[in-house]
Amino acid sequence: MNIEFKLVAHGSEEWKSAVRLREEILRKPLGSYFTPEELEEEKDHIQVIGLLDNELVATSVLVPENHSMKMQRVVVKEEIRSSGIGSEMMLFCEEIALEHGKSHIFCHARDTAVNFYLKNNYLIEGAYFPEDGIPHVKMSKVIA
Ligand SMILES: CC(C)(COP(=O)(O)OP(=O)(O)OC[C@H]1O[C@@H](n2cnc3c(N)ncnc32)[C@H](O)[C@@H]1OP(=O)(O)O)[C@@H](O)C(=O)NCCC(=O)NCCS
């Protein structure tokens, strides 16, 4: 499998494709969309995409916060899940966080994704809380 991860510019065609993929997976099932305000805020964020034979199959967004990097909007295309692409994307995100001088990486994990993050050595921090109407929990990993 020839998966390549890279960073893309906010507003680029690849970013627009990534927004469509994550909107399909994360928002449409909830009956919502990324608002223009949310997408505008992403100007300050780091955009990650994964290409499998030039097809965009994975994406995530990194948000620098003090000594940490927050990872959000993590998705892999449904048809090719459970083949390790999500875990490879975690490693790529951790590399980018290190390059930005961060010592921690964290996310707000959906309850359905907790096992995925545990498998990638993230630890649960604190109690579950609702976000977008779904139970989430903070999960983090020391990277430096
Ligand atoms: C979470 C997600 C990115 C993992 O991607 P992936 O390419 O399947 O990840 P990997 O192949 O590296 O790891 C798969 C592991 O994730 C977990 N997993 C399996 N199905 C899952 C699902 N529907 N949702 C979350 N985690 C799942 C399992 O532990 C699985 O291990 P297994 O294959 O040994 O059973 C992908 O399932 C996804 O896009 N889910 C929907 C969006 C989502 O929930 N994103 C996270 C928001 S916090």
The ligand as a Gaussian input file, in Angstrom:
#p B3LYP/6-31G(d) Opt

LIG

0 1
 C      -10.871000       6.225000      13.780000
 C      -10.357000       5.996000      12.357000
 C       -9.682000       7.269000      11.852000
 C       -9.335000       4.850000      12.388000
 O       -8.801000       4.694000      11.071000
 P       -8.224000       3.261000      10.569000
 O       -7.489000       3.482000       9.308000
 O       -9.338000       2.271000      10.555000
 O       -7.217000       2.932000      11.757000
 P       -6.248000       1.673000      11.928000
 O       -6.445000       0.701000      10.798000
 O       -4.890000       2.185000      12.171000
 O       -6.797000       1.091000      13.298000
 C       -8.039000       0.430000      13.327000
 C       -8.496000       0.284000      14.763000
 O       -9.374000       1.356000      15.098000
 C      -10.477000       0.831000      15.880000
 N      -11.702000       0.941000      15.083000
 C      -12.273000       0.052000      14.277000
 N      -13.398000       0.522000      13.718000
 C      -13.553000       1.743000      14.199000
 C      -14.533000       2.750000      13.994000
 N      -15.607000       2.579000      13.201000
 N      -14.346000       3.914000      14.606000
 C      -13.293000       4.075000      15.406000
 N      -12.348000       3.162000      15.638000
 C      -12.471000       2.010000      15.036000
 C      -10.164000      -0.602000      16.173000
 O       -9.413000      -0.641000      17.372000
 C       -9.298000      -0.971000      14.983000
 O       -8.452000      -1.987000      15.288000
 P       -8.612000      -3.367000      14.466000
 O       -8.513000      -3.006000      13.010000
 O       -7.489000      -4.198000      14.964000
 O       -9.968000      -3.874000      14.815000
 C      -11.493000       5.559000      11.393000
 O      -12.152000       4.449000      11.946000
 C      -12.540000       6.650000      11.143000
 O      -12.384000       7.484000      10.249000
 N      -13.653000       6.637000      11.914000
 C      -14.767000       7.557000      11.723000
 C      -14.398000       8.982000      12.105000
 C      -13.988000       9.077000      13.556000
 O      -14.630000       8.554000      14.440000
 N      -12.885000       9.804000      13.768000
 C      -12.336000      10.029000      15.072000
 C      -13.023000      11.192000      15.692000
 S      -12.402000      11.479000      17.318000

